[in-house]
Amino acid sequence: MIVLKFGGTSVGDAARVAEACTIVESQPSPRAVVVSAASGVTNLLLEAAGVASQSKPDDLSRIVNAIREKHFGIAAGITDENERAAALAALDQLHAALDAALIDVAAAGILSKRDSDRIVATGEKSMSVLFAANLRARGTAAAHVFADRVIATDDRFSAARPDRVRTRAASDDVVRPLLGQGCTVVMTGFIGFAPDGSTTTLGRGGSDYSSTLLGAALEADEVQIWTDVPGVLSADPRQVPDARVVPAISFDEAQELAHFGAKVLHPRTIRPAVALGIPVRILSTFAPNEPGTIVTRESSGDSVKAVTAMKGLMLLTIDVPELEDLAAAAALVFGQLSLDRVEIVQVSQASSRRRMTYLVDGSAGGCSRVTRRIEDALRDSDASVGCTEDVAVVAAVGEGASAQPAALAKMLGLLDRAGVPVLASSQQANNVALVAAVPGRFAAKAVETLHEAFIGQQAASSKARRPRRSRLLGESVRVG
């Protein structure tokens, strides 16, 4: 059992949908597909929702027509006349529901998160109809399924959290019977259903998340995420031109990379797969014969796999005069940051100096606001608060390498010789990542320096030995 997920660029037009269908047909049955909206459509839907709330009918008409043209252009690529006609009829129903939702928003004069989710879901629903129709036109039995019948969530609209127990039950009721009939199931990504049946969305990385949630519910052998990049890269290619594909990483390494800024996977995306040990493979629809990156429970090798950076952070320091005051002060700081919904990236403690260091999201109002709030929370203590803006965290990720003695010392030495000042550093207890906080303007230089030292020497020989995807297709369901 394989679950394949295709992102927006992979289904961006009729030609891309046809290529994605070819990839699906190359995989053994049973199989399920999860699709995003066609590239650009989600942004258009959000724009339409905003314009509707502002009562701008001319702009709204223009945007809605652009959405229809995008979908009708993809429908034109369906080769069977009957399937094309059926798909167009289904699209008409979806677009009529979209119009009704936009009318409701215009009448209310405000866009609620509930209405936003209802509107945005049109993109994924339309693509699932189009993708399934394309498969049937090619002679492959297929059925589309809307995930607001399958992926159960709470009612946090626009950022819903899934309920895996209810999702498994819904998958058994809706998806398994179709698979048993020999159908390729094409399900919408990104969306789910609240306890009252309303449509919800899963937030950032939602379509990838949908694929692993479905994979876990169906106890899949593998989840494949097909996107516009050839796999997990050893660095951002915009910063490091010779960045290469990492052939294999562990779940822990993937989560650390995602947490510290890598764009391929959102940290929560792979959690459902982690729980059941289901491997996740990252592949490119633009290079389908390449092996991509496989994410499994165990790490392979003892080298740094990738270097990444997250910018736009603040570095908070809390100093207390007495060691016994540290725990109480830390609890107050955590509580205040939680109340203010400030995302914490990393925390470390230097007990000898009675200091706690917090790397936090810098979009929370800047140092002046955050410092004021923390000082108010600590007003009954003698703690002092420091804050530095425009900080980046640089992480060298690799279980084996970071476990080696003096690994952090080597990293700090490299940065020192490159003239990169280090504001804070740590070697994580799980030995997955070496982490350093640096001024934001030095982030790119830090990544380049560490990539060249830890990975650059591996690139040429590894590239020559890397197998092509065509040699791995036969083992895809056996991995892990």
VEXDRENDO-73186 format. One record per atom (N, C-alpha, C): x, y, z; residue in one letter. Coordinates in steps of 0.1 Angstrom, whole numbers, plus 5000, padded with zeros to 4 digits. Example, Ala and Ser with C-alpha at 12.3 -4.5 7.8 and 13.67 -1.06 7.14 Angstrom:
513249435078A 512349555078A 513249675078A 512849785071S 513749895071S 512950005079S 
//
This chain:
500849885000M 500050005000M 500950125000M 500750214990I 501550334989I 500650454988I 501050564995V 500350694994V 501250784987V 500750854976L 501550944969L 500951084970L 501751184973K 501251314975K 501851404964K 501051484957F 501551574947F 501251724951F 502351804951G 502151944954G 501652024943G 501452154945G 500752244936G 501552254922G 502852264923T 503552284910T 503552154902T 503352034909S 503351904903S 502051884896S 501051964899V 499751954892V 499252094887V 500252174883G 499952314879G 499252334866G 499352244857D 498652254844D 498352114839D 497652104828A 497251974822A 498451884820A 499551934815A 500651854812A 501251794825A 501351874835R 501851834848R 500951724854R 499651744853V 498751644858V 498951504851V 499151514838A 499351394830A 500651324834A 501651404837E 502951344842E 502751274855E 502051344864A 501751284877A 500951154876A 499951154867C 499251034865C 500150914860C 501050944852T 502050844848T 502850784859T 503250874868I 503950834880I 503050744889I 501850784891V 500850704899V 500750564893V 500550554880E 500350424873E 501550334874E 502650394876S 503950314877S 504050244890S 503150274900Q 503250224913Q 502250104915Q 502650004923P 501749894925P 500449934933P 499449864931S 498149874938S 498249784951S 497449824961P 496649944963P 497450064965P 496850174961R 497550304962R 496550414964R 496950524971A 496050634973A 496950764969A 496250864964V 496950984960V 496351104968V 497251194972V 496751314979V 497251434971V 496351524967V 496751634959V 496551764965V 497451864962S 497252004965S 496452064955S 496052194957A 495452274947A 496552304936A 496052334924A 497052374914A 497752494918A 499052504914S 499852624918S 499152754915S 499152844925G 498552974924G 497052984928G 496352874928V 494952874931V 494652914945V 495352854955T 495152884969T 495253034971T 496353094966N 496453244967N 495353314961N 494853274949L 493753344943L 492453324952L 492253214958L 491053194966L 491153274979L 492353294985L 492453374996L 492253524992L 492753564981E 492553694976E 491053724973E 490353624967A 488953634965A 488153654978A 488553574988A 487853585001A 488053725007A 489253775006G 489553905012G 488854015004G 488854014991V 488154114983V 486654104986V 486053984987A 484653974990A 484254045003A 485054035013S 484854095026S 484854245025S 485554295014Q 485654445012Q 484654495002Q 483754414997S 482754444988S 483354514976S 484254444969K 484854494956K 484454404945K 483254414940P 482654314930P 483454304917P 484054414912D 484854404900D 486054314902D 486754344913D 487954274916D 487654124918D 486554104925L 486153964928L 485853884916L 485153944906S 484753884894S 486053844886S 487053934886R 488253904879R 489053784885R 489053784898I 489753674905I 489053534903I 487753534905V 486953414903V 487153364889V 487153444879N 487253404865N 488653344863N 489653394870A 491053344868A 491053204874A 490353174885I 490353044891I 489652944882I 488452994876R 487752904867R 488652874855R 489252974849E 490152944837E 491252844840E 491852854852K 492852764856K 492352614856K 491152604862H 490552464863H 490052414850H 489452504842F 488952454829F 490152424819F 491252494821G 492452464813G 492952324816G 492952284829I 493452154832I 492452044828I 491152084829A 490051994824A 490151964809A 490652064801A 490852044787A 491751934783A 492651894793G 493651794790G 493051654793G 491851634798I 491251504800I 490851444786I 491451334783T 491351284769T 490051214765T 489351164775D 488051104773D 486951204774D 486051214763E 485051314763E 484051304774E 483651184777N 482651164788N 483251204802N 484451164804E 485151194817E 485351344818E 485651414807R 485851554807R 484551624810R 483451574804A 482151634806A 481751624821A 481951504827A 481651474841A 482451564850A 483751584847A 484551664855A 484151814854A 483751854843L 483251994841L 482052014849L 481151914849A 479851934857A 480251934872A 481151854876A 481551864891A 482251994894A 483052044885L 483652174887L 482552284888L 481552274880D 480452374880D 479852374894D 479652264900Q 479052254914Q 480052314924Q 481252284923L 482252344932L 482352494931L 482352544919H 482452684917H 481152754921H 480052684920A 478752744925A 478752754940A 479352654947A 479452654961A 480452764965A 481552784957L 482452894960L 481753034959L 480953044949D 480253174947D 479353204959D 478653094964A 477753114975A 478453154988A 479653094990A 480453125001A 480953265001A 481353314989L 481853444987L 480653554989L 479453514985I 478353604987I 478053615002I 478153505010D 478053505024D 479053605031D 480253595026V 481353675032V 481053825029V 480653855016A 480353985012A 479154045021A 478153965023A 477054005031A 477454035046A 478353955051A 478753975065A 479754085066A 480454115055G 481454225056G 482654195064G 482854065067I 484054025074I 484353875070I 485653845070L 486053705067L 486453625079L 485653535083S 485953455094S 486853335090S 487553275099K 488453165096K 487653045091K 486453025096R 485552925092R 485252945077R 484853065073D 484553085059D 485753075050D 486853125056S 488153115048S 488452965044S 488352875054D 488552735052D 487652685041D 486352715043R 485352665033R 485652715019R 486152835017I 486552895004I 487752824999I 488852825007V 490152775002V 490052624998V 489252555005A 489052405001A 488752384987A 488152484980T 487752464966T 488952424957T 490152474960G 491252434952G 491652294952G 491752234964E 492052094965E 490852004960E 489652044963K 488551964958K 488451964943K 488752074937S 488752074922S 489851994916S 491051994923M 492151914917M 491851764919M 491251724930S 490951584932S 489951534921S 489051614918V 488051574907V 488851564894V 489651664891L 490351664878L 491351544877L 492051524888F 493151414888F 492451284886F 491451254893A 490751124892A 490151104878A 489551214872A 489051204859A 490151174849A 491351234850N 492451204842N 492851064842N 492951004854L 493250864856L 492250774849L 490950804851R 489950714844R 489950734829R 490250854824A 490350874810A 491550784804A 492550754812R 493650674808R 493450524810R 492250494815G 491950354817G 492250294831G 492550384841T 492850344854T 491650374863T 491150274870A 489950294879A 490350394890A 489550494892A 489950594902A 488650664907A 488750714920A 487650784926A 488150894934A 487551014933H 488051124942H 487251124955H 487951164965V 487351174979V 487751304985V 486851374990F 487051494997F 487451465012F 488651525016A 489151495029A 488251545041A 487351635038D 486451675049D 485351565051D 485651445046R 484951325050R 485851225057R 487251255057V 488251155061V 489151205072V 489751315070I 490651365080I 489951445091I 489751375102A 489051435114A 489951535121A 489351645125T 490151745132T 489351805144T 489951905151D 489251985160D 488652105153D 488152205160D 487552315153D 488452445153D 489752425153R 490652545152R 490752575137R 489852645132F 489852675117F 491152745113F 491652715101S 492852765095S 494152695101S 493952635112A 495152565118A 494652445127A 493852365121A 493152255128A 494152145132A 493852085143R 494751965147R 493951835145R 494651745139P 493951615135P 493651525147P 492651455146D 492251345156D 492451215149D 493551145153R 493951025145R 493050905147R 492350905159V 491450795161V 490250805152V 489650925151R 488550945143R 488950935128R 490150985125T 490650975111T 490750825106T 491250745115R 491350605112R 489950535109R 489050575117A 487650525116A 487050575103A 487250695100A 486650755087A 487350695075A 488650675076S 489450605065S 488950465062S 488650395073D 488050265071D 486750265065D 485950365068D 484550375062D 484550425048D 485450515045V 485350585032V 486350545022V 487650525026V 488750495017V 488950345014V 488950265025R 489250125023R 488350055014R 487050085014P 486150015005P 486450044990P 486850164987L 487250204974L 488550134969L 489450124979L 490750054976L 490349904973L 489449854981G 489049714979G 488449684966G 487849784960Q 487249764947Q 488249784935Q 489449804939G 490549824929G 490749964924G 490150064931C 490250204927C 491450264933C 492050354925T 493050444930T 492250564936T 492450584949V 491750694956V 492550824955V 491850924951V 492451054949V 491851144960V 492551174970M 492051254981M 492551394982M 491751494986T 492251624988T 493251634999T 494351714997G 495151745008G 494651865016G 495351905027F 495152035033F 493852045041F 492851975038I 491552005045I 491151885053I 490251905063G 489651805071G 488251845076G 487751785086F 486351815091F 486351825106F 485751935111A 485551955125A 484551865131A 484451855144P 483351765150P 481951795145P 481651925141D 480351945136D 480151925121D 481251875115G 481151845101G 481651965092G 481952075098S 482452195090S 483852165084S 484152225072T 485452205066T 486452285073T 487652225076T 488752285083T 489952275074T 491052355077T 492252335070T 493352315080T 494452255076L 495552205085L 496652305087L 496552415080G 497652515081G 498852485073G 499952545076R 501252535069R 501652385068R 502052345055G 502452205053G 501252105054G 500052165052G 498852075054G 498651965045G 499051985032S 498851875022S 499851755025S 501051795028D 502051685032D 501551615044D 501051695054Y 500551635066Y 499351535063Y 498451575054S 497351495050S 497851355045S 498951355038S 499451235032S 499951135042S 500651185053T 501151095063T 500051055073T 499051145075L 497851105083L 497050995076L 496951005063L 496250895056L 497050775055L 498350785053G 499250675053G 499250595066G 499250675077A 499150615091A 497750545093A 496750605088A 495350545090A 495250415082A 495850415071L 495850295062L 496950195064L 497850235074E 499050145076E 499850125063E 500150225056A 500850225043A 502250165045A 502750115034D 504150065034D 505050185032D 504650285025E 505450405022E 504550525018E 505050635022V 504450765018V 505450835009V 505050874997Q 505850944987Q 505351084986Q 506251184988I 505851324986I 506551374973I 505751394963W 506251434950W 506151584949W 507251654947T 507351804948T 508151854936T 508651984938D 509352044927D 510852044930D 511251974941V 512751964944V 513051814944V 514351784941P 514751644940P 514951564953P 514551624964G 514751554977G 515151654987G 515551604999V 516051695009V 517451735005V 517751865005L 519051915000L 519951935012L 521251935010S 522251955020S 522352095025S 521752185017A 521752325021A 520752395011A 520452525014D 519652595005D 520452634992D 520052584981P 520852604969P 521052744965P 520152834970R 520352974967R 521553034975R 521952964986Q 523053004994Q 524352924990Q 524052794987V 525152704985V 524952644971V 525552694960P 525252634947P 525552484945P 526452434953D 526752294951D 526052204962D 524952254967A 524152174976A 523652044968A 523651934975R 523351804969R 522151744976R 521551644970V 520451564975V 521051474986V 520451464997V 520751375008V 520051245005V 520751135003P 519951014999P 519050955010P 519550965022A 518750905033A 518950975046A 517951005054I 518051065067I 517050995076I 517251015089S 516350955099S 515151055101S 514150995108F 513051085111F 513551195120F 514351165130D 514851275139D 515651375131D 516451335122E 517251435114E 516351515106E 515351455100A 514351535091A 513651635100A 513251595112Q 512451685120Q 513351805125Q 514651775127E 515551885131E 515751975119E 515951925107L 516152015096L 514952095094L 513752035095A 512552115093A 512352225103A 512652185116H 512552275127H 513452395125H 514652375120F 515652485119F 515652545105F 514552535098G 514352615086G 514452555072G 514752425071A 514652355058A 513252355053A 513052375040K 511752405034K 511052285029K 511652175028V 511052055021V 509951995030V 510151985043L 509151925052L 508852015064L 507652025068H 507252085080H 507451985091H 507952025103P 508251925114P 507051835117P 505851885117R 504751795121R 504351695109R 504851725097T 504351645086T 504651495087T 505851465093I 506251325093I 505851255106I 505251325116R 504951265129R 504051145128R 502951145120P 502151025119P 502950905114P 503850935104A 504650825099A 505650775109A 506250865117V 507150825127V 506550735137V 505350765141A 504650675151A 504550535147A 504350505134L 504250365129L 505450315121L 506550395121G 507750355113G 507550345098G 506650425093I 506350425078I 507450515072I 508150465062P 509150555055P 508450655047P 509050775046V 508650885037V 509650915027V 509350905014R 510250935004R 509951074997R 510951154996I 510751284989I 511351274975I 510451304965L 510851284951L 510451404943L 510951414931S 510651534922S 509851484910S 508751544907T 507951514895T 508751564883T 509751654884F 510451704873F 511651614870F 512051524879A 513051424877A 512651294883A 511651224877P 511051114884P 511950984884P 513050984877N 513950874877N 515050884888N 515051004894E 516051014905E 515550954918E 516450904926P 516050834939P 515450924950P 515751054949G 515251134960G 515851114973G 515151134984T 515551114998T 514551025005T 515050925011I 514150845019I 514350875034I 513250895041V 513250925055V 512750805063V 513650745071T 513350625079T 513550645094T 513250545101R 513450555116R 514850565120R 515750485114E 517150485118E 518050575108E 519050625114S 520050705106S 521050615099S 521550665088S 522650595081S 523850685080S 524950625082G 526250705081G 526550785094G 527750845094D 528150915106D 528651055102D 528151115092S 528551245087S 527451345089S 527751475088V 526751575088V 526051565075V 524751555075K 523951535063K 523551675056K 523351775064A 522851905059A 523152015069A 523152135063V 523352255071V 522252355067V 521552405077T 520452495074T 520452615084T 519652715081A 519652835089A 518252885090A 517852935102M 516553005104M 516853145108M 516353245101K 516653385104K 515453445110K 515553575114G 514453655119G 514153615133G 515153585142L 514953545155L 515453645165L 515053635178M 515553715189M 516253625199M 517253675205L 517953595215L 517753665229L 516953595237L 516653635251L 517553575261L 518053655270T 518853595281T 518253635294T 518153545303I 517653565316I 518653525327I 519153625334D 520153595344D 519553615358D 519853525367V 519253525381V 520453525390V 520353595402P 521453605411P 521753475418P 520753395421E 520953275429E 520453155420E 521153045421L 520852925413L 519452875417L 519052885429E 517752835433E 516552915427E 516853035422D 515853115416D 515553085401D 516452995396L 516452975381L 515152905377L 514752805384A 513652725379A 512352805379A 512152885390A 510952975391A 510953075380A 512153135378A 512253235367A 511953175354A 512453055351A 512252995338A 510752965336A 510152915347A 508652885345A 507853015342A 508253125348L 507553255345L 507753295331L 509053275326V 509353315312V 508553225302V 508653095304F 507853005296F 506353045295F 505853075307G 504453105308G 504053235301G 504953335302Q 504653465295Q 504853445280Q 505853375275L 505953355261L 504753275255L 504253185263S 503053105259S 501853205258S 501653285268L 500553375268L 500653475256L 501853515252D 501953605241D 502153535228D 501953405228R 502053315216R 503353345208R 504453355215V 505753365210V 506353225208V 506753195195E 507253065193E 508653055198E 508952945205I 510252925211I 510952825201I 512152865196V 512952775187V 513852685195V 514552745205Q 515452665213Q 515752725226Q 515952645236V 516352695250V 517552625255V 518452695262S 519552635268S 519852695281S 520552625290Q 520852675303Q 522352665306Q 522952765311A 524252765316A 524252785331A 524252665338S 523952675353S 525052745360S 526252735356S 527352805363S 527152955363S 526553005353R 526353155352R 524853195355R 524053085359R 522653115363R 521953185352R 522153135340R 521553205328R 520653105320R 519553155315M 518753085306M 518753165293M 518953085282T 518953155268T 517853095260T 517053185254Y 515853155246Y 516053215232Y 515953125222L 515853175208L 514353165205L 513853285201V 512453295199V 512153365185V 510953345180D 510453405168D 510553555169D 511153625160G 511353765160G 510153845156G 509053785151S 507953855146S 506953885157S 507353875170A 506453895181A 506454035187A 506954135179G 506954265183G 508254335187G 509354255185G 510654305187G 511054305202G 512354335204C 512954315217C 512254405227C 511854535223S 511354625233S 510054565239S 509154515231R 507954455236R 508154335244R 508954245239V 509154115246V 509854135259V 510854215259T 511654245271T 510754305282T 509854405278R 508954465287R 508054365293R 507554275285R 506554175290R 507254075300R 508454035296I 509253935305I 509654005318I 510054135317E 510454205329E 509254215339E 508154245333D 506954255341D 506554125348D 506754015340A 506453885346A 507453845358A 508753905357L 509753875366L 509953985376L 508954075378R 509054195386R 509354165401R 508954045406D 509254015420D 510553945422D 511353935411S 512653875413S 513753975409S 514953935411D 516154015408D 516753975395D 515953905386A 516453865374A 516653985364A 517653975356S 517854075345S 517654005332S 517154085323V 516654035309V 517554105299V 518054035290G 518754085278G 518154035265G 518254115254C 517654075242C 518454125230C 518654045220T 519354075208T 518454045196T 518254145187E 517354115175E 518254075163E 517554035153D 518153995140D 519153885142D 518753775148V 519553665151V 519153545142V 520153465138A 519853345130A 520453225138A 519753115137V 520252995142V 520752905131V 521952855131V 522552775121V 522652635127V 522252525120A 522252395125A 522952305115A 523952225120A 524552115112A 523951985117A 523251915108V 522451805113V 522951675108V 523151575116G 523551445113G 523851365126G 523151265128E 523251195141E 524651145144E 525251075134G 526551015137G 527651125139G 527651235131A 528651335132A 528551415145A 527251445149S 527151535161S 527451455173S 527451325172A 527751235184A 529251225186A 530051265177Q 531451245178Q 532051345188Q 533151305195P 533751395205P 534251525198P 534151635205A 534651765200A 533951815187A 532851755184A 532151795172A 531751945173A 531251985184L 530852125186L 532052215185L 533152175192A 534352255191A 534852275177A 534752165169K 535152185155K 534252285148K 532952275150M 532052375144M 532352515148M 532552535161L 532852675165L 534152725160L 535152635159G 536452675153G 536352715139G 535552645131L 535252675117L 534652815116L 533652845124L 532952975124L 533953085128L 534753055138D 535653155143D 536653195132D 537253095125R 538253125114R 537553195102R 536253175101A 535553245090A 535153385094A 535353425106G 534953555111G 533553565114G 532853455118V 531453455121V 531353455136V 530753565142P 530653575156P 529553475161P 529753405172V 528753315177V 528153375190V 526853385191L 526253445203L 525853335213L 525553215208A 525253105217A 525452975209A 525652865216S 525852735209S 525352625218S 525052505211S 524752385219S 524852265211S 525152155217Q 525152025211Q 524051945217Q 522951915209Q 521751865215Q 521951725222Q 521151705232A 521351575240A 521051455231A 520251465221N 519951355212N 520951335202N 522051425201N 523151415192N 522651415177N 521651495174V 521151505161V 521751635154V 521851735162A 522251865155A 523251945164A 524152005157L 525052105163L 524452245160L 524252325170V 523552455168V 524352575173V 524252675165A 524952805168A 524052915165A 523953015174A 523153135171A 524153245167A 523953305155V 524853405150V 524053535146V 524753645144P 523953765139P 523353735125P 522153775123G 521453745110G 522253775098G 523053875098R 523853915086R 524953815083R 525253725092F 526353625090F 525753495087F 524453475086A 523853345084A 524353275072A 524253345061A 524653285048A 526153245048A 527053325054K 528453285055K 528653165064K 527853155074A 528053045083A 527652915076A 526452925069V 526052805062V 527052755052V 527552855044E 528552825034E 529752755040E 530252815051T 531452765057T 531252625062T 530152595069L 529952465075L 529652365064L 528952405054H 528652305043H 529952265036H 530852365033E 532052325026E 532952235035E 532952265048A 533852185057A 533252045060A 531952035062F 531351905066F 530851825054F 530451885043I 529851815033I 530551825019I 531151935017G 531751965004G 532651854999G 533451795008Q 534351695004Q 533651565000Q 532451545004Q 531651425001Q 531051424988Q 530751544983A 529851564972A 530251494959A 531451514955A 531851454942A 531851304942A 532351234952S 532351094952S 530951034954S 530051104962S 528751054964S 527851064952S 528051174944K 527251194932K 527551084922K 528851044921A 529150944912A 528550814915A 528450784928R 527950654932R 526350644933R 525650754933R 524250764936R 523450684926R 522650584930P 521750514921P 520650594915P 520150554904R 519050624898R 517750564903R 516650644902R 515350594908R 514850464901R 515250454889S 514750334881S 515150204888S 516350214895R 516850094902R 516150074915R 515450174920L 514750164933L 513250134933L 512650154921L 511250144920L 510750014925L 511449904921G 511049774925G 511049744940G 511849824948E 511949804962E 511149904970E 510349984964S 509750104971S 508850054983S 508149944981V 507249904992V 507949825002V 509249785000R 509949705009R 510849785019R 511049915015V 511949995023V 511350015038V 512249995048G 511750015061G 511149895067G 
//
